[in-house]
Amino acid sequence: MNERTYLDHNATSPIRPEARAALLAALDATGNGSSVHGEGRASRATMEAARARVAALVGADPRGVIFTSCGTEADTLALTPHYRRGEEALSLDVLLVSAVEHSAVLRGHRFAAEQVEVLPVDARGRVRLDALDAALARHAAAGRRMLISVMVANNETGVIQPVAEVARRAHAHGALVHSDAVQATGRIPVSLAALGADLISLSAHKLGGAPGAGALVLADPDLRPAAVFAGGGQERGLRAGSQNVPAIAAFGAAAERAGALVDAERGRIQALRERLEDALRCEFPELVLLVGDVDRLPNTSCIALPGVPAETFVIALDLAGVAASAGAACSSGKVAASHVLSAMGVSERIARSAIRLSLGWSSGEEDVDRALGVFRRVLPGLLRRRAAA
C-alpha cells in the first residue's frame, strides 16, 4: 500500500510519543482517583500532575482546570446562564457568539434560543467589533448580563480572532468572556492572561494527546458554571463521574511537550504550509486560497476549486493517498456549504467547493512533497470533469 499523507490535524492530531507513554502507564495502573487507598491516591496524583501541566500550557492556576471528556463538553459546561462566584449567584441573560464559531458553541450552549445573539464577521472572518460594541451597549442599557463567546482561531480557516480586544470591551460592560481555544492551543502561544478571557476550552487530541479528554480552564477558580452532569463531587463538583485517568495523563504529557515546542513548531509548520500554498498557487491558478492575507494559524489552509463539490475533492484526494477534510470534522461525515465561509460572504459556489488542509507536529517536508504529487495527479481530472459538467 502506498504511504499516505495526513493533512487533517485540525480534526485530530496523531498522538505524541510522550502522550502515548503516559497513556499506557496509566492504563497499566489501577485505582480510582476518588478512592482513599494507595492505588486511588496514585491515580489522583497522576491527574493532578496532568492538571498542573495543562494549566502551565495556558498560564493558569491548576485549581481552575476542570477536566472534561472533550472540547465540546468544555464549551457546553461554559455556555450556561447560571454561574456562581463564591457564594454569589450570577444569572446571565444573553449569550453573544460570533457567526463563525464551532457548532459546539453555536448549538451546544444551554441558553434558550431567544437569549442568543449571533455577531457578524467581516470578509476575512473576524468578528466585527462595531457589531459587538452595539450589542454590548444595547443589552447593558436594558440591564441584561452577558456572556460572550469568541474563539481564538477558526477550525476551518485558521483565522485568529481579536479575543483580547473582545474581552476588554466586554468586561467594560460587566460581561463574562469565554473563548474556544481548541484549535489554537499548542499551535500558537495561548495565554489566559493575554487573552483576557474568563474561561477557555481545550481539547487533548488536537495537540497530540489521546481522544477522551478536554478541559474548561477558569481564570478565577472561584467562578463556577452550573454543572452539566450531576452526581459525585469530581472536578470540584463541576463534572461528575469517574475521570478518564489514562486520557488525562496523556493530555498532560502532550500539553507539556506542545508548550515546550510551540515556538519552534510554529515556525517550522508555517514554512511547510507556505511552501505548499505557494506551489499550489503557482501550478494551479484555478484554485482559490481563502483568507490568505490575514493572521491565521500556521498550519491551516482553506482552498477551493470552484465548481467541484468539496466532497468530490476530498474523496479524490483520499483515494490518491491524502487525508483532507471539508468543513468541521464534527459533522458526522456530512459535507455541506461551510457556515463559516457563508458568514464571511463567500459565494455559495466557492463555499461548497472549499476544503481544509491542516498540518501538525508530525508533518514534514515529505508530506508536502507527496501532497503536491497527489494534487498534480488529481486536479487535471477534476478540472476535466468540471468542464464536462
N, C-alpha and C positions, 0 to 999 in steps of 0.2 A: 504493500500500500504506500502511495506517495505521502511524503511528510506534509502535514497540514500546517497552516499559518493561522494563529489565533489573533484576531483583531476585534475582540469583543470584551475587553477588560472592564468597560463600564457596566456590563451585565454582571460579570463576576470575574475576579482575577484568580489565576492559579494560586494554590496555597504555597506560601513561602516555606522553605525548609525548616526555619526556626519555629514556625507555627505548627507544622506537621509534627515535629519532635515534641512540642508541648502538648499537642492533642493526644498523641499516642501515650505519653507519660501519664496524662490524666485518665485516659481510658484504662490503663493498667492499674490505677489506684482504685480503692474502694472507700466510699464514705459520702454521706450527705452533709453538706455544709451547715445544715441546721442542727445536726446531732452534736452532743457534747463529748462523746468519746474521742479517743485519739484519732481514729480514721476520719471522723467528722471534722475535727479541728484541722487536720491536714488538708482536707478538701476546702475548708474555709480559708486557710492560709493561701492556697493556690488561687482562689478567687480574689482575695484582697491584693495579692501581688499583681494580678492582671488588672485589677481596678486602678491601682497606682500607675501602671504603665499606660493605660488608656487615658487617664487624667493628665499624665505628663505630655502625651502627644498633643493635647489641645490647651495645655496650661491651666488645668482646672484643679479644684480641690477634689481629692478622691471621694470625699463624702457626697459630692454632687454627681457621681457617676452611677446611674441606675441601669443595670443590665436588663436587656430585653431579648427577644428571640430574633429581631431583625430591625432594619431601619424603619420599615413600615409600622411596626408596633411602636417604635420610639416616637414616630410622628403622631400616631393616634393617641399615645399617652400624653403628649404635649398639647394637642389641639382640643382642649376641653374648656368649657366656660366656667369650670369650678376649680378654684385654687385655694390654697391656704398659705399664709406666710407666718410661720409660728402658730399662734393661736388666732390670728386674724383671718377671717374668710374673705376671699376675693372673688366676687362674682363678675364675670365678663359678659358683655352684651353683644359684641361684634367681633367677627373674625375677618381680617383683611388678608387676602392672599394674592400673589401675582398670577397672571394668566398662564405662566409657563411652568408652574410648579409640577412636580411629580404627582401622579394620581393618588399616591399615599397622602398627600396634603389636600389636593382638590376634592377628593372623595372620602378620605379616611378620617376626617375630623368628626368631633362629637357635638358640633353646633347644629341647631336647626337651620334648614335651608334659608329661611328668611333672615338669619343672622349673619350670613356670609356675603361679603362683597369682593368681587374679583377686580384687581387693579390691572389696567392695560400696560403693555410694554411697548418700547419703541421698535423700530425696524431691525435693530440689532439684538433684540430680545432682552433688553434691560428694563427693569421696572421703571415706569415714568414717575419721577419724583414729584412732578407737579400734580399728578393724579393722587399720589399718596398724601401730599400736603392738603389737598382739597378734602379728601375723605377724613383725615385726622381732624381738621378744623370743624367739619360738619358734625361728626359724631361727638367730639368733645363739647361743642356748643349745646348739643342735645343732652349732655350729661351721661353719655354712654362710655363704658370702659371697654378698651380694645385689646385684642391680641393680633399681632402682625406676624405673618409667616412668609419669609422670602428666602429662597435657597441660596447657598454660597455659589454654586456653579451648576449649570444645567446638565442633565444627564444625556440629552440628545445633541446639543450643540457645543457644550463645554463653556458657554458664555458665563463669565463671572459677574455676579451682581454686586451693587454698591451697598452691601449689608451694613457696614459701619455707618454710612450716611442715613440709611433707613432707620437704624437703631437710634441715632442721635435725634432725628426728627420725631420718632415715635415716643421716645422717653420724655421729650419736652411736653407731650400731651398725656403723660402718665400711663402709656400703653406698655404692655409686655411684648417682647420680641422673641420669636422662635426662628431658627434657620436650619433647614435640612442641609447638613454638611457631608452627606453620604458620599457624593462623588468627589468632593474636593479634598477630603482628609487623606493624607498620605501622598497626594499628588502635588499639592502646593502647601506651604506652611499655613496652618489654621490655628489661630489663637482666639480663645473665647474672649479674652480681654480686648484684643484688637478689633474683633467683630462688634463688640458691644452688645451682643445678644444675651438674653436671659436664659435661653435654652437652645441646645443644638442636638441634632440627631446624627448618629454614626452607625455604620454597618461594617461588620468584620470582614465579610468575604469580598468587599470592594477593594480592600487594601492588602489582600493576601492572607487573610485569616480563613477560618472554616465557616461554612454556612451554619446558621443556627444561633448566632449571637449578634446583638446590636447594643446600642446604649443611648439613653437620653442623658445629656450632661447639663447640669444646672449650674449657672454662675453663682447662685446663692443656694447652698444646701438646705436652707430653711424654707425655700419656695417648694410647694408640694402640689402638683396637679392631682386631680381626682384619679384614683386607680382605675384601670380597665378591668383587671382581674382581682376579684375579692377572694379571700381565703386566708392563707398563712401570712406571716409577717415578713416574708423575704423582701430583700431590696428596700429596707426601711419602710415596709408596708405599702410600697408603691407598685410592686409587681409580684403578686402571689404566685406560688408554685416553685417546685424544686428547680434550682438553677442548672443550666446545661454546662457543667463544670469543664468538660473537655473543650467545647467550643469557646468558652470564656477564656480558658488558658491559652488557646491558640490565638484568640483576639489580642490578649496582652502581648504575646510574643510578636505578632505581626505589627502591632502598634509601635512597639519598641524599635523594631527593625525599620519600619517605614519612617519613623521620626528621625532615626539616625541618618537615613539616606535621602531624605526628601529633597534637599537642595541638589545633590549630585544627580539623583534620578530625574529631577525636573528638567535639568539642562540636557541630559542625555536623551531623554524621551522626546523632548521638544525638537531636538535636532533630527531624530528619526522621523517625526511627523512632518517637519518641514521638507525633508528630503522626499518623502512620499508625495506630499501635496505638490511640490514643485515639478516632480516628474509627471504626475497625472495632468497638471495644467498644461505642461509643455506638449505632451504626447496626445492628449485627448481634449482639445478645446471645446468639445461638445459637453463636457462635464461642467457642472456648476458647483463651485465651492461656496457654501453658505457661511456667513459670519467670519470670513477670513481676515477681516480688518478690525477686529475688536478683541479686547483682552479675554482670553479663554484658557481653559485647562491645557496643559502642554501635550496631552495625549490624544485629544479628541478632534476628529474631522467629520464634518457633515457635508456630504456631497450628493448630487442628484444628476441623473441622466434623464432630462425632461422627455416625457412621452413613454418611458419604460417604467412600469409599475415597480415599486420598491420590492415587493415580494419576488417578482421575476428576477430582479437584480441580485437580491440576496441568495436566492436558490442557485442562480448561475454561478456565483462566486463559491458557494458551498460545494457544489458538485465538482468544481475545479480545485478545491482544497483550501479556500479561505473562509473563515468564520467571521461574518459581519452581522449587523442587525439593522432593522428598520424601526424607528420609534423606540419606546421604552421596552425593556425586556420583561416587564411585569404585566404583559398583556395577553397571557395565555395563548401565545402563538398567533394572535390576530394581528394583521397588518392593515392599518387604515391611515388616512391622512393625518399627519402629526398635528396635535393640538398646539404644540409649541410653535411650529412654523406658521400655522394658520394665525395664531395670535400676533406673530411678527408681521403679518400682511403678505407673506409669501403666497404666490399664486397656487391654486389647487393643483395645477399640472405639475409644478415643481414639488410641492409638499407631498404629493402622492408618489413621487419618484425618489424621495430622499432616503439615503441610508447613512449609517454611522459606522465609522472605523475608529476603534479605540485601542491604543497601545497600553502597555503596562510594564511592571517591574521585570517581567521575564522576556520582554521584547528585545530583539537585537537587529543588527544590520541584515542578517539573513532573512528575517521576517519581511523587511521592506523589499529585499531582492525577490523573494518568492511571490509576494503580493503583486509587485509590478509585473512579474512574468505572467501571473494569472490575469491581470487586467488586460495585458496585451493579447492574450488568447481569447478572452471572453467578450470584451467590448465590441470588436468588429461584428460578431454575431448578433449582439443585442442591437447594434445600430442598423444592421440589415433587417432585422425583424421590425424595428420601429419604422423604417422606410416602407416596408411592405404592408404595414397595418392600415 
